[in-house]
Amino acid sequence: MGTAGECERARKEAGSFGLFVRRLVGLDRAAAKEAFAEFLDEQRFTANQIEFVNLVIDELTANGVVEPRRLYESPFTDVSPQGPDALFDATQMGQLLGVVADVRRRADAA
């Protein structure tokens, strides 16, 4: 347990107390998969696209949120060196980033 000042500093650095806690404990894997279920069910994806989404799910499970810039770093660039833009069309990118943003919003509201 930290002092009230330490908790307040952590909240400010994370953006909210919900984001602070989510970053500490991550996101339940089933909840992360559920967040992407509709996206993945809408169309047929390639193996690389599915692997990329699974990496996003892994990141959510470990860290609770994914900053969009992370999608252009390893391990994501190990699947697609140019980042997600080379794997997904503009509509798919919007949907993918929408899911990532929604997961963050839900943590932020907590």
LOKOLLUM-313607 format. One record per residue (C-alpha): residue number from 1; z, x, y. Coordinates in Angstrom, 1 decimal. Last residue first. Layout:
BEGIN
R   seq        w        u        v
R   NUM        Z        X        Y
...
END
This chain:
BEGIN
R   seq        w        u        v
R   110    -13.7    -13.2      2.4
R   109    -16.6    -13.9      4.9
R   108    -17.7    -10.3      4.8
R   107    -17.9    -10.3      1.0
R   106    -20.2    -13.4      1.1
R   105    -22.3    -11.9      3.8
R   104    -22.8     -8.7      1.8
R   103    -24.0    -10.6     -1.3
R   102    -26.3    -12.7      1.0
R   101    -27.7     -9.5      2.5
R   100    -28.6     -8.0     -0.9
R    99    -30.1    -11.3     -1.9
R    98    -32.2    -11.5      1.3
R    97    -33.2     -7.9      0.8
R    96    -34.7     -8.8     -2.5
R    95    -36.3    -12.0     -1.2
R    94    -37.9    -10.2      1.8
R    93    -39.1     -7.4     -0.5
R    92    -40.7    -10.0     -2.8
R    91    -42.5    -11.5      0.2
R    90    -43.7     -8.1      1.4
R    89    -44.9     -7.0     -2.0
R    88    -42.6     -5.1     -4.3
R    87    -42.9     -1.8     -6.1
R    86    -44.3      0.6     -3.3
R    85    -42.1     -1.1     -0.7
R    84    -39.1     -0.4     -3.0
R    83    -39.0      3.3     -2.2
R    82    -41.8      5.8     -2.0
R    81    -40.4      7.8     -4.9
R    80    -40.2      4.6     -7.1
R    79    -38.0      4.8    -10.1
R    78    -36.3      8.1     -9.2
R    77    -36.4      6.8     -5.6
R    76    -33.8      4.2     -6.5
R    75    -31.4      6.8     -8.0
R    74    -31.8      8.4     -5.4
R    73    -32.4      7.2     -1.9
R    72    -34.8      4.7     -0.3
R    71    -32.9      1.7     -1.6
R    70    -29.8      3.2      0.0
R    69    -31.3      2.3      3.5
R    68    -30.7     -1.4      2.6
R    67    -26.9     -0.9      2.4
R    66    -25.8     -2.1     -0.9
R    65    -22.5     -3.9     -1.4
R    64    -19.7     -4.0     -3.9
R    63    -19.7     -0.3     -4.6
R    62    -19.9      0.0     -8.4
R    61    -21.1     -3.4     -9.5
R    60    -23.3     -3.7     -6.4
R    59    -24.9     -0.3     -7.1
R    58    -25.4     -1.3    -10.8
R    57    -27.1     -4.5     -9.7
R    56    -29.4     -2.6     -7.3
R    55    -30.2     -0.2    -10.2
R    54    -31.0     -3.3    -12.3
R    53    -33.4     -4.5     -9.6
R    52    -35.2     -1.1     -9.8
R    51    -35.4     -1.3    -13.6
R    50    -36.9     -4.8    -13.3
R    49    -39.5     -3.5    -10.8
R    48    -40.3     -0.6    -13.0
R    47    -40.7     -2.8    -16.1
R    46    -43.1     -5.0    -14.2
R    45    -42.1     -8.4    -12.9
R    44    -43.1    -11.9    -13.9
R    43    -42.2    -14.6    -11.4
R    42    -39.4    -16.8    -10.0
R    41    -36.8    -16.0    -12.7
R    40    -36.0    -12.6    -11.3
R    39    -35.2    -13.9     -7.8
R    38    -33.3    -16.8     -9.2
R    37    -31.1    -14.6    -11.3
R    36    -30.5    -11.9     -8.7
R    35    -27.1    -13.2     -7.5
R    34    -26.2    -14.1    -11.1
R    33    -26.7    -10.5    -12.1
R    32    -24.2     -9.4     -9.4
R    31    -21.8    -12.1    -10.4
R    30    -22.0    -11.0    -14.1
R    29    -21.4     -7.4    -13.0
R    28    -18.3     -8.3    -11.0
R    27    -18.6     -6.7     -7.6
R    26    -17.0     -3.5     -6.5
R    25    -13.3     -2.9     -6.3
R    24    -12.9     -0.7     -3.3
R    23    -16.1     -1.6     -1.5
R    22    -15.4     -5.3     -2.0
R    21    -11.9     -4.8     -0.6
R    20    -13.2     -3.2      2.6
R    19    -16.0     -5.7      2.9
R    18    -13.5     -8.6      2.7
R    17    -11.3     -6.9      5.3
R    16    -14.2     -6.7      7.7
R    15    -16.6     -4.1      9.2
R    14    -15.7     -1.3      6.7
R    13    -14.4      1.0      9.4
R    12    -12.5     -1.8     11.2
R    11    -10.9     -3.1      8.1
R    10     -9.8      0.4      7.1
R     9     -8.3      1.0     10.6
R     8     -6.4     -2.4     10.3
R     7     -5.1     -1.5      6.9
R     6     -3.9      1.9      8.1
R     5     -2.2      0.3     11.1
R     4     -0.5     -2.3      9.0
R     3      0.8      0.5      6.8
R     2     -0.8      1.2      3.4
R     1      0.0      0.0      0.0
END
